[in-house]
Amino acid sequence: MTDYPRDMRGYGKDPPEADWPNGARTAVQFVINYEEGGENCVLHGDAESEALLSEIIGAVPIEGQRHMNMESMYEYGSRAGFWRLHRMFGQRKLPVTVFGVAMALQRNPEAVAAMQDAGWEIASHGYRWVDYQHIDEATERAHFQQALDIHREVTGERPRGWYLGRCSPQSHRIAAEAGEFTYNSDTYADDVPYWDRQYGTPQLMVPYTLDANDMRFATAQGFNSGQQFFDYLKDSFDVLHAEGGRMMSVGLHCRLAGRPGRAAALARFLDYVGSHTDAWVATRLDIANHWRDRHPATGRD
């Protein structure tokens, strides 16, 4: 078993001291996924329509044709949902990390400008919001480079963070070899960052979440009301806060959490976190830089 590539132990029973700034017990990180305009669509040269993470639970791809209802639900995210979330976080002056799909960012310069005006971090969410599991490596590498090139073009700088999401067995290796990122978030394996040394250059992995995530409104087993969403987020925060030294990620999508009924629940949770003076709300880049400073790759972890 010495050549088994997975790390099943992690930090074990003694995780390192996070030492979050100003004595904070918990680091809380909000991600807004900006994907609208980069999803599967025949207009984008794809063979079929999108089928994931919309109000149509159990949707199936439509081959060779546009799916007008699906398209309009994604359009809601960029037209209305994004701006609702932007106002909500802006009014509270809370930092945000955007996982931005390059093709989607390219289609909405006004939204990109608003992200930058708010001081949000814009990390890369790849070139397309499609599943790379069975895409050949040459195509994935080409898309990887397109993602970086377009990101630099539309934001003025190279992304410091990476999260592909629907990744392939080679995605981590590609990012490690060619990315030069401050962090990679294609992992759900821990409650704090850790170093991945599988591919030569150590990658700082800043874990993301699929449970404290509004995507559960769009799955068969998930939230069916804003109250369920709020309760789950609150319970997650309370447990991590009681333990101390942990990180909580919250995943949001413009077309999902940007809907009014869900936004109301999110607003309650933002205010709940804000009532704790010992919670550090930060970008993923803030957290990555802090971890690199306290726990560099040359150390234990």
Disulfide bonds with the S-S distance in Angstrom:
none
